Amino acid sequence: MKKIVKLKVLSDYRIEIEFDDGIQGVVDLSSLVGQGVFSSWKEYENFKKASISSLGELVWQNGADLCPDSLYLKITGKSPADIFPALKAGKKRA
């Protein structure tokens, strides 16, 4: 599992993040605003309170969180099989 080690909240519901392997980039989360647990983001001040959990996840005070692996895929453009080799066709789990 990838872990987020740094974050910087930018304008327009974007966050710059860095992962434990040094990969960094900007993710646009504007499509989540107002949906489910992200409804509190309608007030931008709530969005700006993003932090990193002890597990390296992106979290907010209301309990909303985002998986670092999904953010890593979004930033790098990789597929799940690229970072989890066991998912590649023909491989069996032990």
C-alpha positions, 0 to 999 in steps of 0.5 A: 500500500502506498502512503501519503507523506506530504500534502498541500491544499491548492485552489479549486479542490485540488491537492498536491500530494507526495507519496512514500516512494517520492512520486508527487502530483496534483489531484483534482477532487472537485468531482466529489464535492457535495456527494455523500461524505463529501457534502461538507466540502460545499463549504471550502473551509472544510475541504481545506482541513485535509490531513494525513492519517497515521496510515498515510491516507488523506482524511478530513475531520468529518471522517471522510477519507481517500485511499492513497492507492487510488490517488496514486493511480490517478496521479501516475496513470498506472493501472492496479496491476502495475502496482499490485503484480498479483492482479496481472492475468494468469497470476494466482494468489498464495 
